[in-house]
């Protein structure tokens, strides 16, 4: 009888351990799914930005991070990865990495 009781306690302990491990696995799965969704969102945003920069044309208004102001594209040199931007009274050559779309109304 004592042996049977001991086996039941061991089985109950093993069941509790398995349930705890299962709960931890679910938690890790949820964290993984969240980080995966965030990475996919970032990849999508980076692809959209890359497409925007590839389609730049003279006359478009863009935001230049260096100056934190909008400027007008004068020309784009994709080989050198730069854009000439009219900003205020001057014209500046800036890397395409510093050129962003101006956010529209939300």
N, C-alpha and C positions, 0 to 999 in steps of 0.2 A: 504494500500500500504506500509506504514511504517512497519507494522507488517510482511508483506511478505518479505521485504528487510532484516529485522532483523533475520527472520528464515533462509534466504539464507546465511547470514553471519555466523550464528551459525553452519549451516550445513557445510559450507566451513571450518570453524575453526575445527570442529569435523573431517572432512576428512583429513586436514593437520596433526592433532594430530595422527590420525590412520596411516597415511603414515609414520610419524616420528617413531611411535612405531614399525611399520613393519620393517623399516630400521634398527632400533636398535636390533630387534629380529634377523634379518639376520646377523648382525655384531656379536652378541653373539653366534649364531649358528656356524659361521665360526670359531670363537675363540675356541668353544667347539670341533669342528671337528679337528682343529689343535692340541689341547692338547690331544685329544683322540688318534690321529695318533702318537704323540710323546710317549705317554704311551705305546702304542702297540709296537712301535719300541724298547723302552727300555725293555719291557717284553721279546721280541724276542731275544734281545742281551743277556739279563740275562739267558734265557733258553739255548742259544747256549754256553755261558760260563760254565753254570752248566753241560751241556752234555760233554763239553771238559774236565772238571775236573773229571767227572766220568769215562772217558775213558783213563785217564793218565796211562802210562806204563813206566817201567824202560827203560832208554835209550833215551827218548824224550827230546828235547831241549825246554825249556820254559823260559819266562821272570819272574824274581822275583822282585816284586816292592820294597821290603826292600833294595835291593842292586842295583836296576835299571840296572841289567845286566842279560844276559842269563846264564842259568845253565842247567845241565843235571840231569834228574830224576834218582835217585838210587832206591828208593822204595816209595810206597804210602801206608799209613795206613788210610783207610777210616773210621775206627771206631774212631780213634783219630782226624781225619780230618787234618792230616799233611802229608807232603811229605819230604823225605830226598833228598836233592839236592846237587850235586857236583858243587861247584862254586870256580873256581880258584884252590888253593891248599887245600881247606877245604871242608868238608861236613856239611851241615846245615839242621836242621829240621825247616821247615817253615809251617805255616798254609796254607791250600789249598786256602784260600781267597787271598793269596799273589801270587798265581801262575796264570800266564796269557799266552796265546799263543803268539808266536812271530809273529808279522804281516808280511805277505808275501808281495812281490812286488805288487804295485797297477797298 
